[in-house]
Amino acid sequence: MAHRLESLLAQWRRDPQAEWVLAVINSVQGSAYRKTGAMMLIHPLGPSLGVLSGGCLEADLRRQAQRALQEGRAIRRRYDAREESDASFQLGCGGVVDILLLPLHGSNQALDFDAMQQALERGESGFWCLTLPPEDNSWVTANIQAHFIAKDQAPFPATDFPRPGQLTLDKQLLVVPVAPSPRLAIFGGGMDAIPLANTARQLEWQVTVIDPRTAYGRSCDFGGCHTHKLDADTLPQSLLNGLDLAVVMHHNLALDAAALARLKDVNLKYLALLGPRHRGERVLALAGLNEADFLCPLSTPAGLPLGGDLPGDIALSIVAACQAALSGIRLQRESGS
């Protein structure tokens, strides 16, 4: 199911003329399932895309979306989990969530979704800026306006990028930073790479599998992934520069060494080499590298020490480490033998 913004926009693109309604969290007080700026798309006839709660608010949001379409205006809904009479009380989170329901329509240029979707497809980050309706909900569909700004075109210094959901000083503009789905490259397409790729795809990450060997990294084994039958030294630099995460797992010393040599200058959030620590030292020596040569700290063994030795267990530990790195969480792993 589509939950990430890039997946939502891809689904919207398939039927952009439908009467979609965007539900976006405008503000959060206290605890909530999703944070300010989280989005959900509601189709009048088909399934909803994304979630704003654990499923407890979505039925009411669908009803409110129908109202927004029928009345041709934005609707603001507040869910207060502190009040027993509120629809969200059973959530138990104890927070207050304000949600805007906004019809996507030709008169408001579908809130600039087209530009945002194209930018994310190109791997570009940016900011979706929504002009907020007034408190009295008087804005009709045509008056609901939003625009997308590419990160390199933002009218403020990089050090002043707004935090997710941060409002501008006039309190009339909701700024939502948006970024492409995480890009993971798996160097080595053996059988144990399949559950890693599948788990990452379940999280809606973009996955590329790279293996020059004929019997490995076959597209039939890695559905939904990009596959490349190339040696590491012939990979396009543009492919490498677009990566967030990389895992090297050829089970071949020479191929692993070649992959690490190519990755040492790539600015990744997470880089891992499968196998115990002493094997990692052999691979580094073969590549003529030291751990200090990498822009991103090299994790070897790969993943977190969650236990288990089956391919699925190892995949889970690696994906967990990747997710921590994407979130900026530093976790210490015990050295392997």
Buried (B, 14 or more C-beta within 10 A) or exposed (E): EBBBBBBBBBBBEEEBEBBBBBBBBBBBEEEBBBEBBBBBBBBEEEEBBBBBBEEBBBEBBBEBBBEBBEEEBBBBBBBBBEEEEBBBBEBEBBBBBBBBBBBBBEEBBBBBBBBBBEBBEEBBBBBBBBBBBEEEBEBBBEBBBBBBBBBEEBEEEEEEBBEEBBBEEEEEBBBBBBBBBBBBBBBBBBEBBBBBBBBBBEBBBBBBBBBBBEEBBBEEBBEEBBBBBBBBEEBEEEBBEBBBBBBBBBBBBEBBBBBBBBBBEBEBBBBBBBBEEEBBEEBBEBBEBEEEBBEBBBBBBBBBBEEEEEBBBBBBBBBBBBBBBBEEEEEEBEEBE
